[in-house]
Amino acid sequence: MALPPLTSTRVLELGDYVSAAYCAKLLGEYGAEIIKVEPPGTGDSARKHGPFPNGKPDPESSGLFLFLNTSKLGITLDLHTPAGIDIVQELVRQCDVVVHNYLPQELETLGLTYAQLQGLNPSIVMTNVTAFGHVGPYGRYKAYSLAGSAAGGAAHRIGAPDRYPLAMPYQRADLWGGLNGAPATMLALTTRRRDGMGQVVDISSAECLNAFGNGNDLIIYADSGSITRRHGTRTPIQYPYTILPCKDGYFAMIIGSEHHWQRWVEMMGNPEWTKNPRYQDRVAMGVEYPEEVDALLKPWMMQHTKHELWTMCRERGIPWHAVQTVDDTMEWDLLKDRGFWEEQRDGQGRTWKLPGPTFKMQRTPAAPFRSSPTLGQHNDFVYGELLDMSQLERTALREKSVI
């Protein structure tokens, strides 16, 4: 069998929490060897965030940490000591990529700017994944995922039109930055094959969100000066483009062609109201009086479950679907059949089910799944075998709390 596509690529992950960790995780899923650096004693701050089993905080059983750090080697190292920086520099010499989410001034303080790393390893690729990127007037500003989703314009479009904007759930902006950072890093590695030189990959999660969530809005504004607004569970174009309640949840009904709507009407039994000329113009229904049509649909929909509606739609070729909750997703046959879920054990031996790689490649598989590391789990391997430190040297560094 062919090897995973990023086999023989070594990545050093620095920084903390979500964005850099997710970027590195994606590279690790396809064969890159990831060396994750955490501060001694406390570890990555993601270890302090849940969910935790039975609600009891445990740094080795954080669901967030376990999700972000599969397929990695984990080491502890204090970067705020001269000895720690010496070790990082030696690791840089042996790596292809450094992924981090530090601000420029933090890299300057640590002595880990790209110019300094390039002096150690001219072929190194450095990937910055921060809210505003390093290039530009906001490059030295610190921000978290909430600010990223607000600055990126995503929050402006989420929520009901008469309510406040809503933040993207969880750390979506940080995750989106990492999601863009991984393929950009691979492109930099591909470019390096031509001349052997590395480069900086600069990712701004706010910029990524603007391109992803606001692309069409920006075009509309550039054309007419119109500012798009929140529409809640509907989009005011042809009916239906909405989400409506059913017996046990919600069901998404997204435009479709006219024949899809007619099949839906037939599925409802061609109720008398559908023959009224007022309900023949789907543009008027969607723009002028959608709530009125919603009220006519809801009684019939409330008689059926999500699964029943989805089954009926599938049988009639209507491309609509139930709004799935987490428990629905865990049991979804599509994800099970595609082998999406992976099982890993945490530091206490408990088993978790976590998402695996999100795409399949015909000739080059994903890397074998490995559980996230416990704090400092691979110190002896990285320091002893990779950096060739003696046991005496490692013991001395532990006693000084460097590792």
N, C-alpha and C positions, 0 to 999 in steps of 0.2 A: 504494500500500500504506500502511496505517496506521503511524504511528510507534510505537516501543516505549513502553510505558506510563509510564516514568519520564523520558522526554525532557524537557529543560529543568530537571531537578533537579540541583543541583550539591552534591557531598558533599566535605567536607574530612576526610581520614583521618589521625588522629594516633595515636601509640602505637607498639606494636612486636609482632612475632611473629604469633600466629594469630588470636585472637578478633575483634579489630576489623577485621583485614584480610579475614577471611572474611565478616563482616557487610557490609562495603563492596563486596566482590566480587559478592555476590548482588544488591545494588542496581545495580551497574554492568552486570550481565548483562541488565538490562531497561531500559537507556537512561540511567541516571544518569551524569553526568560526575563521575568520582572523581579527586580530587587527593590523591595519596598523598605524605606527607611522610616523608623518611628523613634520618638524620643524615649530614652530609657525610663522605666518606672511607670509613666502615665500612658504612653502609646499615642496613637492617632486619636484625635478628639471624636471621631466617629464611634469609637468604642464606648463613649459615654451616652450615646443616643440609642434609643430602642428601635424596634420593639425588643423587649427582653422576655424570656420564658417566665410566665407567672408574674410578670411585672416587676421582677427583682433585678436591679442593675447588676450587670456582670460584664466586665470588659472583654471576656472571651466568648460572650454569647449575644452580642449586639447584632440584631438582624441587619441593620444598616451596614455595619462593618463587614459582616459575612457576605453580604451581597456585593459590596464594592471590591472585595479583595481576593476573589477566587483566582487560582492559578498563579500565585505569587510566592516568592521567597520573602520571608519577613526577618528584618534585622533591626536591632536597636542601636542608635548612635546619637550622641549629643553634638549637634552641629555648631554649638556655641562654645566649643573648646578648640584650641589649636590642634590637638590630636585628632579630634573628630573631623576637622576640615582636611587634615592630611589624608585621612582614610577615604573621605569622599573624593578627593582628587585622584587617589589611586584607583578608585572604582570608575571614575570618569575615563581614565586611560583604557579601561577594559570594556567599556560600554559603547553602544552605537547611538543610544538616545538617552537624554535626560528629560523627564516629564515632571513639571512642577506647577504650583500655583502661588509662588512668591511674587511680591511686588518688586519693581526694580530696586528700590532703596533697600529692601531686605536682602536681595542678592548682593548688592554693593557692600552691605555690612558683613555678610558672610564671606565675601571674597569668591562668589560663585557666578559672576557675570558671564555672559557668553564669551566675551573677549578673553577672560581668564580661562574658561573651559577649553576654548579653541586653542589656546596656547599649550594645553595639556594633550589635546586630541583634536587635530584639525578636521577630522571627519565626523565629529560629534554633531548630532542634531539635537537642538534644545527646543522643547515645546512648552510655551507658556500658555496656561489656561486660567485666565482671570476674568472678572466681570467686564472690565473695560479694555483689556489688552494692555500691552506695554507701549505701543506706538500711539501717539496722540496726546491731547491735553489732559485726559483723565487717567493716563497710564500709571500714575503714582497714587491714585485714590483706591482705598480699600472698600469693597462692597460685598454683600452676601447675596444669596440667591434671590431673596425678595426684591432687593434693589435691582438685580439684573433683569428680573421679569418686568419690573415697572419701567426701567430705563429702556428695555428692549421693545416696549410697546405692547407686549403680550397682555398685561393686566388690563389695559384699556379696552380690549375686546372681549373680556370674560365677565359674564354676569348679566343681570337683567338691566334693561335700558333705564329704569327709574331708580336703580340702586347704585351703590358704590362699585367701582371696579373690584375685581377679585384677583388675588395673587394666584399664580400657577401653583398647584399643590406640591407639597414636599420640596425637594431641591431641584425642581425641573430645569431651572436656568443653568445651574451648575452641571447637571447631567447633560444638558444640550451642548454646553461648551465642551465637555469631554467627548461627546459623540462626534462633534466636528473635529476635535483635536486628533482623534485616532486616524481617520483617513488622511488628514493633512500630513501627519507624521509619516505615514506610509508613502505618500507622494514625495516627501523630502528624501526618504531612503531610496526611492526609485531614481530620483535625480542624482543622488550621490554616486550611483553606479557609473555615471558618465565621466565624472572628474575626480571622484574620491573626496569631495569637499562636503562638509556639513553646512547647516544653515539654521536660522531661527524660524520656528513656526509660531506665529503670534495669534492667539485665539482670544477673542472677546465674546463672552456668552451673550452680552446684550446685543452685539452686532449680529451674532448668529440668529438670535430670536427675531431681530428686525427683518432679516432676510427671509426667515421661515414663516413667521406669523403675519408680517406686515407687507409682504411683497406686493400683493394686489392692492392693498390700501394705499401704498406709496404711489403706485401708478395712477390710481384714481385721483389722489391729491395733486399730483403733478399735472394731470390733465385738466381738472376742473376746480381745484381748490377745495373740494369737498372732503370733510373729515368723517370717516366712517364711525359708527357708534355701535354700542353693544345691542344685541338683539335677543339676549337670553337663550331660550331653547329653540328659537326659530330664525330663519333668514327670510327677509321679506321679498321673495321672488315667487316663482310658480309654486302653488300648493300641490303637494305637501313638501315642506322642507322644515321639519319640526320633530320634536320628541314629545310623545304623549304617554300618559299613564295607562297601564293595563292591569290585569287582576293581581299580579305579583311583582310589579316593577314598572319599567318604562320601555318604550319601543321607539326606535329611530326610523323615521320615514323621510327619505331623501329624494326629492324630485322624481327622478326616473323619467322615462318617456311617457307619452300619453297612454300607450298600451299597458304600461305598468299600472297606472292609475285605474284604467278600465278593468284590469284584472282584479285589483283591490276592491273596486265597487261590486264586481260580480261575486267576489269572495264574501262580501257582507250580505249578499242576497239581493242586490239591486234595490236598496230601500227607496221609498217613494221620493224622499227629498233630493236624491241624486238626479231626478228627472226635471227638477226645477231649473229653468234657464239661468237663474242666479248662480247655480253651482256647476255651470258648464265652462265658465271662463276661469281657468286655473290661475292666471296672472292676477285677476281681480281678487280671487279667493285668497291668494297668498299675500297680497300687498294691502288690500283695502279692508277685508273683514275676516282674517284668518281665525280669530278667536271664535267667531260664529260657526265656522266649519268645524273647529276643534270640538265644540260643544255637541255637534251632531255625531261626530265619530266616537267620542268617549264612551257613551253607554254600551255600544257594541264591543269596544275594545276591553272594557272592564269585565266582560264575560269570559275573556280568554287569558291564559297565562302567556308569558314571554315565549316559552317553548312551543306552545300551540300556534302562536302567531308566526314564529319563525318557520315552523314546519309547513304551515299553509303557504307562506310566501315562497319557500323553497320549491314546493310542489308546483307552484304556478309561475315560477321564474321571475318573481318580484325581488329585486336586490335590496331589501331592507332587513334590518336585524335588531334583535333585542339589545338593550343597554346592559352590558354584563357587569356584574359586581365582582369583587375579588373571589368570592366563593364560586361563582359561575366560571370564572377564568381558570381556577385551579382544576375544575372538572371538565373543562372544554375538550372535546374529543380531538379537535384540530391540533392543539398543543401537545396532547398526549401522543397522538399518532406521529407527530413530527419530532418526538423526542426532546421537547423543549425543556422539560423539568429535569434538574439534576439534584441529587441528594448529597449533602455534605454533613460532616459531624463538627460540632463546635468544640471549644476547649474543654467542655465538661462531658463530652461523649454523646450529647443529644443530637438527633438527626433533624436537619432542616431541608425543606424543598425550596430550591432557588431557581430562577431563570437561567438557562444556559445560553449559548451563542444564538444570535438572532437571524442568521442566514446560513444556508447550506451551499457548499461548493462541490461541484461534480468530481473533480480530480484531486483536490487537496482538502483534507478534512480539518475540522477544528482540532485543537490540542486535547488530549485526554484531560478530563475534569479533575482539578485538585482543590481541596478545601482551603479556605482562607487560613493564613498562618496565625498561630498563637503569638503572643508578644515575644519577640526575640527568638522564635523557633529555629531559624536557620543561621544564627550567629556563628556556630561552630563550622558550618559548611562554607559560608561566605568568607569569614575571616581566616579560618584554618586552611581550607582547600583552595579557594579562589585567590585569596591574598597571601597565602602561605605564611600566616602568622603562627608562631609557636604557641603551645599551651601556656607557657610562662608569660608571653606577651599579652595573650587574651585575658589571663587572670589579672594582670596588672591594670589593664584597661577597665575591667569590671570593677576592681577595687576603687578606681578613680571615678566611677560612674560615667565613663566615656561611652561604654557599650552596655 
